[in-house]
Amino acid sequence: MLPGTRRGQRLDELAESTPTTTAGVSLAASAWRRLRRNPTFLLGAGIIAAFALLALVSPLLAAHDPALRLLEDQVSRADNRIPAPQPGFPLGGDQYGRPLLSRLLIGSQQTLLVALTATVLGLGGGLTLGILAGAFGGWVDTLVMRVVDVLLSVPSLLLAVSIGALFQQQSRFTVIIAVATVQIPVFGRLLRGTMLAQRASDHVLAARALGVRERSVVFRHMLPNALGPVIVQATLMLAVAIIDAAALSFLGLGSADTSTPEWGQMLGSAQDFFDTHPQLAFWPAGCIIVVALGFTLVGESLREALDPKKRR
């Protein structure tokens, strides 16, 4: 076995904390009671709810088309001037005279779409690898875990940039594939650990002793009880997906189409104005940080609430 990376060790520790018995409603109810009293969870949930609502209704809230250069006459390259906040344009305009607030609102929708799609794809790939390794063991487990260990040994952002650079045509699809690929080994290793914990549980051993088919043992007895930590990790990985996607767009590996803005893309296009007009970077960067913080707070709260070692 190759030496585990720090990320791999943390995933294994999370997998080992999975209950090996089906606590059912009592565990869920107990976790929910703790979450309702946890201000960290409530703060994170509030941020996520506001972000999701904003993304859903952003086309209605955006007073102007984010692609139109409505304030272009106020842009001056000679004296490095951009539109200031004014009636109808609370945040002013960007370096091309486009309404900044409308671009932030529409950008929330694109950011959520990219992060959700990448995380769902990464979760699907990780579940496949985790089921194969955790349920069947043997050479399948060895092969899968060698691949996972290699991928986890590379810093996630470096791996995402390397994957994104392989595409000749840069687009949001490129960002989604790169971020999803980075997440696959994380989910795969975590599910593999929780599946191994379930293999030794009493209810799984009893099912096998009664002659239940292996497929039913895996999908009806092992997998449902192994998904708890994976769901928690998915919440945390949404935060990572938002940051990684923004980083890729900032580095120019995202879509070149600026008519449909995305926060990372907006941050990248503002890098030439950090000194003279920092507000162009402040608003998208602030949105990215706040939303990523919301998902992180919820994920950490869920992890603590579902940890059987911390149950009262």
N, C-alpha and C positions, 0 to 999 in steps of 0.2 A: 504494500500500500504506500503510495506516494505521501510524503509529508503534507498534511492538510494546511491550506492557507488560513489566514485569520478569518476570512469570510466563511470558508468551509467549516471551520471549527464552531463559529457562531450558529451556523445553520444546523450542525449536528446537535449542539446544545438545545436549540429550540425544538428539534425533532424528539430529543430524549424527554422533553417535558410534556409530551403528548400523553394524555390519560389512555391507558390500555383497556379501560372498561367503558361501556357506554353509559354515561351519566344522564343522558337524555335531557329532559326538560329541566331537571333540577340544576344541572350545570349551567345551562343557558340562562335560567332565571336568576341564579346566583350571580353570574357574570353581569347580567343586565342591571341588577340592583347596585353592584359596585360601580358600573359605568355611569349610572344616573347621578351618583354622588361624587363623581370624579370631575372636578372643574377643568382638568386638562382635556378630557374627552369632550366635554360640552363645548369648550372653545374650539377645538379642532373640528367637531361636527358642525358648528356654526359657520366656520370658514368654508368648509366643503359645501354646505347647503347654499350659502350665498354665491359661491363660485358656480355651482351647477345651475342655479336659478338664473344667474347672470348670463351664462352660456346659452341657456335655452331661449331667453327673451332678448338677447343682444340685438337681433335684427329689428326688433320693435323699439328698443331704447336708442339705437344709433340714429341720431337726427340727420346725418349726412352719409352719403356714399363714401366709404373709406378710400376708394380708388380715385375720387375726383380731387383735382388740385384747385380747390375753391379759394384758397388764400395765396395762390401763386404770385399775385401782384405784390404781396408783402414780403416776398423772398428776395434777398439781395446777396448775390455771391461776392460782390465787391467789398462790402463792409460786414460780411458774414452775419446777416440778419435773417431771422425766421419769424413767422407770425407769433405775436404774443397773445396771451389769453384776452378774450373780448366777448361781448354779448353774442350768444349763439355758438361760441367755441370756447368753452370753459378752460380747456388746456392749451388753447392755441393750435398751431399747426406744426408739421414736421419740416424737414429741410426741403421738401418739395411742395409745401403749401397744402398738404392733405390734412384733414381734421384729425387731431391726435386722439381725442376722446373716442370718436367713432372707430378708429383703428384699434384702440385698446379693447373696446367692447366686442367687436367682431373677432379680434384676436383671441379672446377668451374661449370662444367656440372652437376655433381651430386647435388651440392648445389642448383643450379637453379631448377632442376627437383623436388627436395624435397619441396622447398619453394612454387613453382607454384602449385604443386599437392595438398599440404596441404591447400593453400589459396583457390583454386577452390572448394575443398570439403567443407571447412568451409563456403565459400560463398553460396554454394548450400544449405547446411543445414540451414544457417541463413536466406536465402531468404524464405525457406519453413516456418520457424517459424514466420518470420516477416509478411508474407502474411496472414497466419492464424490469427495472433493476430490483425493486423492492419485492415484487411478487414472485419472480422466477429465480432470482439469485444466480449462483454459479457463474459460468463464463459470461452470461449476459450482464450480470451485475458488475463484474470486473471490467468488461469492455466499456459499458456506459460510464462507470465512475472514472475510468482513465480519461475519457474525453471531457467529462465534467471538470475534473481536477485541472486539466490543462487550461480550459477556458477560464476557470476561476482564478488561475494564477496570473492572468493578465488583468491589469487595472481596467475597470469597466468602461470608462470613458475612452481610453486608448483603444480598446477592442471595438467600441462603437465607431470611432473615427476611422479605424482601419477597414471595417466592413463598409461604411458609407463611402469611402474613397474608391472602393472596387466598382461602383456604378458609374458608367459614363454619363448618364443623364441624371442630374440631381433633382430630386423632387421630395415632397412630403412622404411619398412611398419609400424612398431611400431611408429617411429618418425612422419611419415605423419599423422597417425590416432590421435596421441596425440596432435600435433599442430593444426590439423583441428578441433578437438573437442573444444579446447580452443577458437578458433575463431568464432565458431557457435553463442554463445550468444552475441558477439559483433555485428556481422552483423544482428542478429535477432532483437536486441533492436533498433538498428539504423533504420532498415527498418520499423519496427513497428511505430516508431515516425514519419517518413516521410509519411507513409501511412495514419496515423491519420490526418496529416496536409492536405493531399490531399482529405480526406473525406469531409472536410469542404470547399473545393474550389468551385468556381462558376461553372466550367465546369463539375465537378462531380455531383453537385446538379442539374444542368440542364439536364444531361444525365439521372439521375434517374427520374426527372420530366417528361421526354419524354418517360418513360417506357422501357429504355434500360435494357437488362438482367443484373443481378448482376455479372455474370461471365465476361461479356464484360466491365462493369464498372470497375471491378478490374484490368483486364489484358490489357485493351486498353486505359483506361483513368487515372487510379491511378498509377499502377506499373511503366509505362515508365517515368512518371514525378517524381517518388519517388526514382529513382535509382542514381541520381547525387551524393548525399553524400555517397552512398554505394560504388560507383566506386572510389571516393576519398579515402574512408576508406580502400578499397582493396589494393590500392597502399601503404598505410601506413602499412597495415598488412603483406605485403610481406617483409618489413623490419623486423617486429616482427617475422615472420616465419623463416627467415634466422638466427636470433639470437637465438630463442628458439630451433630450430633444432640443431644448433651448440652446445648449452648448453646440450641438451639431449645426443648427441653423446659424448661430453666431459665427461659426467657423466657415460658413459658406457651403455646407453640405446639404442644406435644405432646399426648398423650392425657391427658384429665382423669380417667381411670379409674386409681385408685391401688391397686386390688386386685392388679394385675399390675405390680409395680414395674419401673422402669428407672432407671439410675444418674443420668441427667440430671434426670429427674423428682424423684428423691429429693433431689438437690442443690437444685433449685428450691424444694421444699417446706420446706427447712431454712433458707432465707435469713432468716427472721425470728428465728432462734436462733443466728446467727453469734456474737454476743457472749456469750450465756449458756450455750449448749450447742454449742460448735464441733465436737464429735465427730459430730454429725448431718451436717455438711457434709464433715468431714475424710475419712470412710471412702469415700463415693461419689466424691469429688473425687480422692482418692488412687488409687482403682481406675482411674478414667478416665485419669489421667496415666500410670500404670505401663503399662497396656495400649497406649495410644497410643505411648508410648516404645518398646515392644517391636516394634510394626509399623514404626516409623520406623527403628530400628536394623537390622532385617532388610532393609527397602527400600534403605537407603543402602549396606548391605553388598553386596546384589545388584547395585546400580548400579556399584559399584566393581569387583566381580568380573567383570562382563560388559563393562566398558569396554575396548575393544581397545587404547586408548592406554596402559593400565596393565598390559597382559599382559607377563609376564616370560618 
